[in-house]
């Protein structure tokens, strides 16, 4: 090894250790399941054995010793994994190493890091432990989770990573700059509201109705359980993601805190938000409750549990929703929920303004009057509205539209209608201008094709739709 290489290796930070309980806490659900299986299968046989046999203190001592030995072996094996797990933070990147037989090393450069969150799953939280999740550009495979650490150490590590991302290199906790506490963007959501919001969902009502079928019919419970169980995760997600939810705005970052079983502190950079949706369910309308959802680059879909939540307001009043929308842009709440179709003469920067024509009632009889789209080229924003039972108001930043998809089904073709879908990065907000007049749909596509794209990662590949000839490939 050459002298410069030796010097470089000597100056690299040493690997830091995670908590000794980390290997066991990572598989605690599996261990709990095995324990439940053992208790269910062996409790009665052991009980009968104790009744029928003359079991003395010696036998009991041997059984207890075997159990203790098994626990020692499990803990010892876990320590082999723990000894090969570590992380380090240097001037350029974060590195995580793990593995006994096969060593896996994952790194994330600071210029690729998009968010640094604190996660507190249920079991580690009982021991005062937390993890640091680093969301990096490149999809789920690029993310790093440093788990588990004492909660205070996890907070310090998050501060250190954020400081290095901004070009600082703090040496100890005393050098960290603690930001001034900003007022809450959303005050903690009352628990009663979280429970009521979960109850006032179509999925919850359907689950309750389906679960009651065996009471008044001859259908067995076994036929009902699979359907009921399939809806429970959605109901639980509403409760968990809104439980004691609160948020604050710190510069250009929205800080979220939420969670019942798994407590999480999540940071959402404003410049990573590509689309915003303001939604109100029909069942929430009597209470004046709304929900604000965003698509954030790097966080993936809402179903990706590891990436946190995409809801900046799970359930709240219109005043709370307006405060959130006004803070994150690109439109104010009044502009987002304003007149369905602004006229081009009154708003000069609006280049396209359309709504579903009357013939759209044949394919969308319920909410065809609510379907509209407006493109404000001056501000670089497109707005889409739809929904009568569940009202949705969406805004997307035009430069972040990756693809345009013109779609026309057989019935739409007969009626002279078409959809235009705005394809964004994977996320919770899906934006589609629905059932537009065919000529207006093509005008919309042509107008958005002239958009200014971000300077990063350009390509020259443009695809064409073989059927209709109006589609834009990924750029």
N, C-alpha and C positions, 0 to 999 in steps of 0.2 A: 504494500500500500504506500502511495506517495505521501510526502510530508503535507502538501495542501489538503489532501483527502483526510489525513489523520487529524489535522487542525480543525477541519470542518466538522468532523464527527465529534470531536471533543467539545465544540462549542454548541452542538445541538442540545436542546433541552431534554432532560431525562423523562422517561415515561412516568406518568402519574398513575396511581392505583385507584380503582373504583372500590366501593365498599365490599367487604368480604361476603356479605349475604347476597350480592348481586346474582350469582349463578342460581341460587335457590329461588330468589324472587322472580327471576325470569320464567321459571317453570312452575310457579306456585299453583297455577290452575291445574296442571297435570298431576302434581303431587296430591292436591286436594281430591282430584277425581280418583286417583289410585287408592287413597285412604278411604273414600266413600265406598268404593267397590269392595275393599277388604272388610270394612265394617258390615256391609250388607250381606256379604257371602259367608263370613266366618264367625259372626257374633253368635248365632244360634248353635252351630256345631261346637264352638268352644264352651258355650253355656251347658249344653248337654254333656259334654265331656267332663266338665267340672262336677256335674251332678252325679254321673255314673261312676267316675273313677275316684279313688282316694288320693287326691292331690295334696301333697304336703308343701311345706315351705321351700324345700329344696327344688321341687319342680317349678314352683312359682318364681323362685330366684333365677333358675335357668331361663325361663321364658322372658323375664324382665331383662336379664343380661343379653339375651339374643336381640331383643328390641333395641336396647341401648347400643349394641354393637352395630346393628343395621344403620342406626342414625349416625354413628361415628363414621361408618364407611361412606354413607351418602355425603356427609359434610366433607370428608377427606377428598373424595372424587371431585366435589365442587371446587375445592381449593386448588386443584390442578388447573382447572379452567380459569379460576380467578388469577392465579399467578401468571397466566399467559394473556391477561387482558390489561390494557393500559391505553393511555392517550397522552398526547403532548400538544402544546400550542407554541408555535414559533412565530417569527416575523412575517411569514408568508402564508401559512396554512395550518389547519387543524388536522391531526392524524389520529386515527383510532386503530388499535391492533387487538386481535383476538384469535383464538384457536389453539388447540393442543396438537393434534395430528397434522392439521393443515392450518397454516397461519394466513389470516386475512387482514389486509391493511387497506383502510379507506381514508382518503384525504379530501379536503375541501379547501380551496383557495379562498382568501377573504373577498376577492373581487367577484367570486361566484356565489357567495353566501347571500341568501335573500331574506332569511329570518332566523332568529335564535329564540327558542321557546323553552319554558320550564314546564315539564310534565310530571305529574304526581299520581301514578296509578294507585289503585286502592290498597293493595298489600304493602308496597314500599312506603306509602304515606303513614301506615301504622307504626313504622319504625323511624319516622322522621327523615325519610330519604326521598330524593327526587332525581329526575333525569334532565339532561340538557339536549334538546333536539335541534339540530342544525339543518335548515332547509336550504339546499343548494340548487342552482340551475342544472338541468340535465335530467329531471324526473326523479321518481322515487328511489332509483338505484343510487343516486348521487347524495342522498341524505345520510346524515350521521347522527346516531343517538348515543350520547355518553351517559351511561346508566350503570349503577345508581350511585349517588353521592349524598352526603349529609346536606340537608336543605340549604344551610348557609353557604357551604362550599359550592353548591350548584349555582346559587345566586351570584357568588363572586366570579365563578367561571364564565357565566353569561356576560357579566359586566366586562370582564377581561377581553372576551371575544369581540364584543361590540366596540370596545375602545380600540382594539387593533384594526377592526374594519374601518375605523375613521382615522387611521394613521397614527394612533397613539400606542405606546408600549408601556403600560403601567407596571411597576415593579412590585407593588404590594397594594393592599386594600386602601392604604392612606392616600394613594395617588389617584384613586377613582373619583371622578366628578359625579356626584349624585345629582340628578336633574331635579329641578324644582317641581314639586308635586302640582300637577295641573288639575283643574276641576274635572269631575266626572263628565264624560260625554253622555254616558248612560248610567244613572244611579243603579245600585243593586236591584235586580228584578225581584219583587216579592215572591216567596215560595208559592203562595196561593195562586198567583197568576200563572206560574209555570205549570202547576198541576191542572188548572182550569184550561189552559191553552192545549195541553196534551189531551184532555178529555174532549174538547171541542174540535175534534178532527174527524173527517169522514172515515179514516182508517179505524179510529177508536170506536165510533158508533157502529161500523160494520162488524168489528170484532165482538162487541157486546151483543149485537143482534144475532150473529152466527153462533156465539157461545150459548145463547138461550134456546136454540133450536131443539136440543134434546128434552127441554122442559115441556114443550107443547107438541112434540112430534115423536115418532118412533125411531128417529135417527139416533144411533149410538154415540156416546162421547168420543169413542175412538175415531169416528169419522169427522168429528168437529175439531179435535185437537190440532191436527197439522195446519189447518187454515188459521186458527187462532194464533198458534206459535209463529207463523210466518209474518204476522202483523205486529207482534210484540216489539221487535227491534226498532221499528219506526216510531212507535209510541215512546219507548225508552229513550231514543235519541232526542226527542223533543224535550223530555224532562231533563236529561243529563246536560244538554247543551245550553239550557236556559237557567239551570239551577244556580242561584246567587250570581247571575251574570252581571258584570259591570265592565265599563270600558272608559278609557281616558285618552285624550289626544296629547301626545308629547312630540311637538315639532311636526315632522312628516311621518309619524308612526302612530297607529292606533293600537293601544295596548288593551288586550282582552283578558279577563279572568272569569273562569266558569268551571262547572263540573260537579257532579254529585259523587259518583264512584271514582272517576279519574279527574282530579283537579288539574287545571292547565292554565298557564299564563302564556299567552300567545301575542306576538307582535306582527301587525300587518302594515307593511310600508305602503304609503299612499301611491307611490309611483309604480307599484306592482299591480294595482287594481286596474283591470281592463274593462269591466262591465259592472253595472249596478242594477239591482232589481228591488223595487218597492212593491210588496204584495200584501193583499188583504183577503183572507178567506171569508166566505159567506157566513160561516158560523162565528167568526170573530167580529163581524160588522156591528152587531148590537152593542159591543163593548168598546168599539173604536180602536181595536188593536191592529197593529201592522207588523210587518217583518221586513228587514233589510238584508239582502243577500248580495254577495259580490263574487266575481271571478278573480282570483289572485294568481298571477303567474308563479308557477313552482309548487302550488299547493294541491293541484289535481282536483279530482271530483270530490263531491261531498261524501261519497261512500268510503273514501279513503280515511279510515279512522285515525291513522297515525299522523295525518297532516292537519289535525285540528278541525276547526269549524270555518265555514265560509259565511256565517251569519254574523253581521255586525250588530244586529238587533234581533234576537230570536222571537220576542214578542214584546210589544210596547205600545204606548200611545202614539198618536200622530205627531205630537210635539216632540217626542223622543226620536221618532223616525225622521222627522224633518231636520232635527239637529244633526243626526248622523249623516244624512244625505248632503246637507249643506257643507259639512266638514270635509267630505271625501270627494264631492263633485262627480262628474264634470258639470252637472246641472243642479240647480237648487230644487228643493222639494216642490215648490210652487211651479217651476217650469216643467218638472217631471210629470206632475199630475194635472197640469193645466189643460187648455183646450186640446182636443184630440189631434186636430190638424191645423197648425198655424199656417196662415196664408202667406204665399211668397211675397206679394207686394208689401204687406205690413212688416215682415221680417226679411229684409233684403238678403241676409246670408243663408236663408233656407233655400237650397237648390232643388230639393225634391220634397213633396208633401202629398201624401196619398192615404186613402182609406179604402176599405173593402166596398166595392160597389153593391148595388141592390141585389144583383143575381147571386151574390155570395151567400144569401140566406138559404140556398138549396144545399150547400155543403157545410155551412156553419150557421145553423138556424138560431142558436142561442145567443151568440156574442158577435155576430158579424158587424154590428154597429160600433162595437168597441175596438175593432181591429184597425190600426193605423200605423203609419211610419212617417218620420220626418227626418231629413238630413240637413244639418246645419254645417255647411262646409266652412263657414267663417270661423266657427268655434271647434271644428273637428269632432262633432258629436252626432250620433244617430240615435233617435228615440223611437221605441216601439211600444205600443200598447195593445193589450188584448185581454179578454176574459170578462164575463158578466158575473158568474157565480164566484169565481176567485179572480179578483182584479189584479192585473200585473202591469207595472210601468217600468220600462227598462231603458237604460242609457248605456251606450257603448262608445268608447273612444275610437274614432274611425281608423287612425293609424294602426290599431291593434287587431283589426280584422285580417285574419290570415288567408281566408278563402271566401269566395262567394259561390253559393250553390243555387242555381235557378232550377226549380222543380215544378213539374206540371203533371198531375195525374190525369186519368182518362175523363173523369167527370169535370175536372177543372178545365181541361182542354175544350170540352163541349161548351162550357160556360164562359170561356175567354178569361180564365183566372190563372194565377200562378203564385207559388211561394218563393221567397228569396231568403235563404238562410245565411246568417253571418257566422262563419266558423272562427272561433277564438281558441285560445289555449284551453286545455281541459279544465273545466270548472263547473260550478253549480248553476250559472246563469246561461241558459240556452236562448239565443236571440234569433227569431224568425219573423219576417214580415209576412203575414198570412193573407191569402186569398185576395191579392191585389189584381186590378185589371192588368191583363197581359202586357199592354203597351206601357203602363206605369211600372210594372215589374222590370221590364227591359230598360226603361229609363233609369230606374234605381240602380241596376247593375252597372250601367254605363257610367253613371255619376260616381259610384264608389270605386270603379276601376281607376279613376283618375286621382285617387287618394294618394297622399304622401306617406310612404312606408317608413318604418324605423330604419336607421342607418345600419343597424347590426344584422349580421347574417343574411345578406341579400342573395337571391338566386335568380337565375334567368329562365327557370322552367315554368311554363304556363301551359296548363292543360285545357282541353276544350270538351264540352259535353257533346257526345256523339248524337244525342237525340235532338236537343234543342239548340245547341250551338251557343249557349249563353252560360258559361261557367268559367271561373277563374281558378287556376291551380294554385297549390301552396307556394308561397313566396317567402 
